Amino acid sequence: MGKLYGIGIGPGDPELLTIKAVKVIKSCDVVFLPSSKGFSLAEKVIEGYIKDKTRVYFDFPMGKDNFNNYKKAAQTIYSLLMEGKTGAFVTIGDALAYSTFIYLYRELERLDVEVEIIPGVPSFCAVFSKLKIPFSEKGQTVLISDKMVREESLNFVDSVILLKGSLNKDAINILKKLGFKFYYAKRIYLDGETIYTDEKDILIDDDYFSILIGKKE
């Protein structure tokens, strides 16, 4: 049986892949690509590295329950690996941080597929390079979530990072109440990259690829 690589390809800039990720993608037989509504953002990011390679697409609609899709995808991967092929499943960000790959990997484990995971730059780290402020400093506590958090949870942290920021705007009132300065970033390292600090601009944006950040002043 061949081997599968789960590869995090970073926030969206083709130059932010690791050297190891690029080497594996170029050397594997098949590239497995997650897509939603017929579009694969991961494919767009690595297009320059895969050229004429065999591509297999898996439809994982954003915000949906994809349990059956993960099972089908795992079976497809298993069948190709049984032919002795090596494969790379690529995913935006890091393969084990709020990633589609996590659920697929669990299905692959049940099939005893050999998997090597290659880390990538997650968006919630990359955004700080754009803001030019530290992710955290010595002794500080950071809370990261993809859903709304309780007010009492923020009393003990120095920073909060809420993924899918457009779905978690209610947190702004709590952040203001507790003395946090907030930033809203969308499509970091992608076309349409924008950073807002004005509450009015934040409230009218609905981009799925967004992050709301609070830094205690």
Phi, psi and chi 1 to 4 in degrees:
 res  aa     phi    psi   chi1   chi2   chi3   chi4
   1 MET       -  141.9 -179.8 -174.1  -73.5      -
   2 GLY   -75.9 -174.5      -      -      -      -
   3 LYS  -121.5  146.9 -179.0  177.2 -179.5  178.6
   4 LEU  -110.8  139.7  179.9   75.3      -      -
   5 TYR  -110.8  127.6  -66.5   85.6      -      -
   6 GLY   -96.3  117.0      -      -      -      -
   7 ILE  -122.1  121.5  -55.9  177.2      -      -
   8 GLY   -81.7  127.2      -      -      -      -
   9 ILE  -109.6   17.0   60.4  171.8      -      -
  10 GLY    82.8 -173.2      -      -      -      -
  11 PRO   -78.6  -13.0   29.0  -36.4      -      -
  12 GLY   147.4  -15.0      -      -      -      -
  13 ASP   -88.1  121.5 -174.6  -23.2      -      -
  14 PRO   -57.6  -22.1  -24.9   34.7      -      -
  15 GLU   -85.2   -3.2  -65.1 -175.5  -13.6      -
  16 LEU   -97.7   10.5  -74.2  178.6      -      -
  17 LEU   -75.0  151.3  -85.3   74.1      -      -
  18 THR   -73.9  159.3   64.1      -      -      -
  19 ILE   -60.6  -39.2  -65.8  172.5      -      -
  20 LYS   -63.7  -42.3 -175.7  170.0 -174.4  177.1
  21 ALA   -59.8  -44.6      -      -      -      -
  22 VAL   -63.4  -43.5  172.6      -      -      -
  23 LYS   -60.2  -44.6  -75.3 -178.7  176.1  178.7
  24 VAL   -67.2  -45.1  170.1      -      -      -
  25 ILE   -58.4  -42.0  -69.7  168.8      -      -
  26 LYS   -69.6  -27.9  -72.7 -177.4  174.3 -179.8
  27 SER   -95.0  -17.1   65.8      -      -      -
  28 CYS   -76.8  164.1   69.1      -      -      -
  29 ASP   -83.7  -37.4  -60.3  -52.0      -      -
  30 VAL  -132.4  139.1 -175.4      -      -      -
  31 VAL  -110.4  123.4  177.5      -      -      -
  32 PHE   -98.3  128.3  -61.2  105.8      -      -
  33 LEU  -123.9  120.9  -63.2  157.8      -      -
  34 PRO   -72.7  143.6   28.4  -33.8      -      -
  35 SER  -141.2  164.4   67.4      -      -      -
  36 SER  -142.6  122.2  179.3      -      -      -
  37 LYS    56.4   38.8  -62.2 -179.3  179.8  178.8
  38 GLY    81.8    4.1      -      -      -      -
  39 PHE  -121.8  134.1  173.5   72.2      -      -
  40 SER  -115.9  106.8  174.1      -      -      -
  41 LEU   -63.9  -38.0  177.5   57.0      -      -
  42 ALA   -59.4  -40.9      -      -      -      -
  43 GLU   -62.1  -42.7  179.7 -179.7   36.4      -
  44 LYS   -60.0  -39.0 -177.7  178.5  179.2 -178.9
  45 VAL   -67.4  -40.9  173.3      -      -      -
  46 ILE  -102.7   10.9   65.2  168.1      -      -
  47 GLU   -49.8  -40.9 -176.1   66.6   50.5      -
  48 GLY   -69.3  -13.4      -      -      -      -
  49 TYR  -102.9  -16.0  -56.0  125.6      -      -
  50 ILE  -105.8  -25.8   53.4  178.6      -      -
  51 LYS    42.8 -110.5  -62.2 -178.4  179.7  178.7
  52 ASP   -96.7   19.4   58.0   -7.7      -      -
  53 LYS   -67.7  155.2  -76.1 -167.6  175.0  -65.9
  54 THR   -65.3  130.8  -61.0      -      -      -
  55 ARG  -121.5  134.0  -51.9  179.5 -168.9 -167.0
  56 VAL  -122.7  126.9  176.2      -      -      -
  57 TYR  -103.2  139.8  -59.9   86.6      -      -
  58 PHE  -122.1  127.1  -62.4  126.6      -      -
  59 ASP   -87.3  111.9 -170.2   36.0      -      -
  60 PHE  -123.4   85.4  -60.1  135.5      -      -
  61 PRO   -55.8  133.4  -24.6   34.8      -      -
  62 MET   -65.0  137.1  -67.1  178.8 -175.3      -
  63 GLY    75.9    8.8      -      -      -      -
  64 LYS  -111.5  162.8  -56.1  -67.3 -175.3 -178.1
  65 ASP   -81.1  111.7 -179.3   -0.2      -      -
  66 ASN  -108.3   25.6  -74.1  -65.0      -      -
  67 PHE   -53.3  -50.8  176.8   73.2      -      -
  68 ASN   -66.3  -33.9  -71.3  -30.2      -      -
  69 ASN   -66.0  -36.7  -68.2  -26.5      -      -
  70 TYR   -64.9  -41.6  -63.2  133.0      -      -
  71 LYS   -63.9  -44.0  -68.5  179.9   73.4   68.5
  72 LYS   -64.9  -41.3  -68.3  177.0 -178.6  177.0
  73 ALA   -63.3  -42.4      -      -      -      -
  74 ALA   -61.6  -39.7      -      -      -      -
  75 GLN   -66.1  -40.0  -71.4  -68.4  -20.6      -
  76 THR   -63.4  -45.5  -62.1      -      -      -
  77 ILE   -61.9  -44.3  -68.0  171.6      -      -
  78 TYR   -58.3  -45.3  178.0   80.0      -      -
  79 SER   -61.7  -42.3  -63.7      -      -      -
  80 LEU   -70.2  -37.5  -72.2  169.4      -      -
  81 LEU   -67.7  -31.0  -63.3 -176.1      -      -
  82 MET   -63.8  -21.4  -76.2  -65.2  -71.8      -
  83 GLU   -81.8    0.4  -62.3  175.2    7.1      -
  84 GLY    91.6    6.7      -      -      -      -
  85 LYS   -79.3  154.7  -61.4 -179.2 -175.0  -64.9
  86 THR  -105.4  144.0   56.6      -      -      -
  87 GLY  -133.6  157.1      -      -      -      -
  88 ALA  -128.2  119.4      -      -      -      -
  89 PHE   -97.4  119.6 -177.7   95.1      -      -
  90 VAL  -107.3  143.8  -64.3      -      -      -
  91 THR  -144.4  142.6 -177.2      -      -      -
  92 ILE   -61.0  143.2  -65.3  -65.1      -      -
  93 GLY    79.0 -136.7      -      -      -      -
  94 ASP  -107.6  143.4  179.8   82.2      -      -
  95 ALA   -65.4  -21.2      -      -      -      -
  96 LEU  -120.0   19.7  -65.6  178.9      -      -
  97 ALA  -121.9  102.1      -      -      -      -
  98 TYR    50.5   46.2  -64.7   94.8      -      -
  99 SER  -116.2  148.7  166.2      -      -      -
 100 THR   -55.8  -34.9  -64.7      -      -      -
 101 PHE   -61.5  -28.7 -179.0   73.5      -      -
 102 ILE   -55.5  -46.9  -63.9  169.8      -      -
 103 TYR   -73.5  -35.7  -49.8  101.0      -      -
 104 LEU   -66.1  -41.3  177.3   60.5      -      -
 105 TYR   -59.9  -39.0  176.7   53.8      -      -
 106 ARG   -62.1  -38.0  -71.1  171.0 -180.0  161.2
 107 GLU   -69.3  -38.2  -63.8  -60.3  -37.9      -
 108 LEU   -66.3  -35.1  -66.2  168.8      -      -
 109 GLU   -60.4  -39.3  -78.5 -171.4  -57.0      -
 110 ARG   -64.5  -23.6  -64.0 -174.2  177.9   95.4
 111 LEU   -96.8    6.3  -62.5  172.2      -      -
 112 ASP    57.8   36.5  -68.0  -35.8      -      -
 113 VAL   -79.6  134.8  171.9      -      -      -
 114 GLU   -76.5  123.2 -179.0 -176.9   -0.2      -
 115 VAL  -129.3  132.5  177.9      -      -      -
 116 GLU  -114.6  132.8  179.8  176.9  -24.2      -
 117 ILE  -107.8  129.6  -60.7  173.2      -      -
 118 ILE  -111.8  119.0  -61.1  173.4      -      -
 119 PRO   -70.4  157.6   26.4  -34.1      -      -
 120 GLY  -136.4  173.2      -      -      -      -
 121 VAL   -79.3  116.0  179.1      -      -      -
 122 PRO   -76.5  151.0   25.2  -30.1      -      -
 123 SER   -59.8  -34.3   61.0      -      -      -
 124 PHE   -73.8   -9.3   55.8   81.1      -      -
 125 CYS   -94.6  -42.8  -71.5      -      -      -
 126 ALA   -61.4  -33.0      -      -      -      -
 127 VAL   -61.4  -28.8   66.3      -      -      -
 128 PHE   -70.5  -26.0  -74.8   89.4      -      -
 129 SER   -68.4  -27.4   66.4      -      -      -
 130 LYS   -79.4  -38.2  -66.2  -69.9 -175.0  176.6
 131 LEU   -74.8  -22.5  -66.0  172.9      -      -
 132 LYS    59.5   41.6  -63.5 -177.3  179.5  179.6
 133 ILE  -131.0  154.5   57.6  176.0      -      -
 134 PRO   -71.2  140.7   23.8  -33.0      -      -
 135 PHE   -59.2  -46.5  175.4   90.7      -      -
 136 SER  -163.8  159.2   62.9      -      -      -
 137 GLU  -120.8  169.6  -60.9  179.0   48.1      -
 138 LYS   -52.3  128.4 -176.0  177.0  179.9  179.8
 139 GLY    85.7   -4.0      -      -      -      -
 140 GLN   -88.8  157.2  -68.3 -173.2  -24.0      -
 141 THR  -116.3  134.1  -57.7      -      -      -
 142 VAL  -120.8  134.8  179.4      -      -      -
 143 LEU  -109.9  127.9 -173.4  154.0      -      -
 144 ILE  -122.1  132.1  -56.5  173.5      -      -
 145 SER  -153.9  161.0 -179.9      -      -      -
 146 ASP  -110.0   17.2   64.3  -14.0      -      -
 147 LYS  -145.3  165.7   63.0 -179.0 -178.6  179.3
 148 MET   -55.8  139.3 -177.0   64.7 -178.9      -
 149 VAL  -112.5  155.6  -66.3      -      -      -
 150 ARG   -74.1  148.4  -62.9 -170.3  -58.3  -89.1
 151 GLU   -57.1  -40.7  179.5  176.9  -26.3      -
 152 GLU   -64.2  -23.3   54.9  -93.7   29.2      -
 153 SER   -70.0  -25.6  -59.7      -      -      -
 154 LEU   -89.0   -5.6  -58.3 -176.7      -      -
 155 ASN   -69.9  -16.6  -73.3  -42.7      -      -
 156 PHE  -118.5   16.2  -52.4  100.3      -      -
 157 VAL  -124.2  158.1  -56.3      -      -      -
 158 ASP   -96.9  -25.4  -59.6  -76.8      -      -
 159 SER  -143.5  150.3  -57.3      -      -      -
 160 VAL  -133.3  137.2   56.5      -      -      -
 161 ILE  -123.9  117.5  -58.8  169.0      -      -
 162 LEU  -112.2  111.0  -66.0  176.5      -      -
 163 LEU   -71.8  163.4  -50.4 -178.9      -      -
 164 LYS    52.6   52.2  -55.8  172.9 -173.0  174.1
 165 GLY   -54.2  -33.3      -      -      -      -
 166 SER   -66.4  -19.2   61.1      -      -      -
 167 LEU   -96.9   -2.7  -56.7  179.4      -      -
 168 ASN  -126.6   32.6  -69.7  -61.9      -      -
 169 LYS   -68.7  -19.5  -65.0  175.6 -174.7  175.6
 170 ASP   -61.1  -19.8  -71.5  -13.8      -      -
 171 ALA   -68.2  -19.2      -      -      -      -
 172 ILE   -59.2  -43.1  -68.3  175.7      -      -
 173 ASN   -61.4  -39.3  -70.2  -30.4      -      -
 174 ILE   -67.9  -42.4  -60.7  174.7      -      -
 175 LEU   -60.6  -42.5  -65.7  174.9      -      -
 176 LYS   -64.8  -43.0  -69.9 -167.1  -62.4 -175.9
 177 LYS   -60.8  -37.0  176.7 -178.2  176.4 -178.4
 178 LEU   -93.4    4.0  -63.1  178.3      -      -
 179 GLY    85.2   25.8      -      -      -      -
 180 PHE   -90.9  140.6  -75.5   83.0      -      -
 181 LYS   -86.1  137.2 -177.1  174.3 -178.7  178.5
 182 PHE  -121.1  150.4   52.9   86.8      -      -
 183 TYR  -132.8  146.1  -51.4   83.3      -      -
 184 TYR  -128.0  120.5  179.5   94.6      -      -
 185 ALA  -123.5  136.7      -      -      -      -
 186 LYS  -129.2  146.3   68.0  174.9 -176.4  178.3
 187 ARG    51.2   47.5  -63.3 -169.0  171.1  -91.7
 188 ILE   -62.1  129.3  -66.5  -61.0      -      -
 189 TYR    63.8   21.5  -71.3   98.9      -      -
 190 LEU  -126.8  167.3  -64.6  168.9      -      -
 191 ASP   -59.8  135.7  -67.3  -21.0      -      -
 192 GLY    89.8   12.1      -      -      -      -
 193 GLU   -56.5  129.1  174.3 -173.9  -65.3      -
 194 THR  -148.7  144.5  -49.3      -      -      -
 195 ILE  -124.3  127.7  -64.8  173.4      -      -
 196 TYR  -116.2  142.6  -63.3  125.5      -      -
 197 THR  -123.0   -9.9   55.3      -      -      -
 198 ASP   -87.0  126.2 -171.8  -66.2      -      -
 199 GLU   -57.9  -36.4 -174.7  174.9   -8.4      -
 200 LYS   -63.0  -41.0  -67.6  179.9 -178.9  178.3
 201 ASP   -66.2  -39.1  -67.0  -31.8      -      -
 202 ILE   -64.8  -43.3  -63.3  171.7      -      -
 203 LEU   -66.7  -23.8  -68.2  177.6      -      -
 204 ILE   -95.3   -6.2   62.8  175.4      -      -
 205 ASP   -85.9  144.2 -171.7   79.0      -      -
 206 ASP  -133.2   26.3   61.3   -4.7      -      -
 207 ASP   -72.9  129.4 -159.6  -56.2      -      -
 208 TYR   -64.1  -36.6 -178.2   86.2      -      -
 209 PHE   -85.7   68.7  -65.4  103.9      -      -
 210 SER  -135.9  156.4   53.9      -      -      -
 211 ILE  -136.2  134.3  -60.2  174.1      -      -
 212 LEU  -108.9  125.4  177.8   61.3      -      -
 213 ILE  -121.0  135.7  -65.8  170.1      -      -
 214 GLY  -120.9  130.5      -      -      -      -
 215 LYS  -122.1  123.6  -64.4  -79.7  -71.6 -174.8
 216 LYS   -70.7  129.9 -169.8  165.3  -73.2 -176.2
 217 GLU   -89.3      -  -62.0 -175.8  -48.4      -
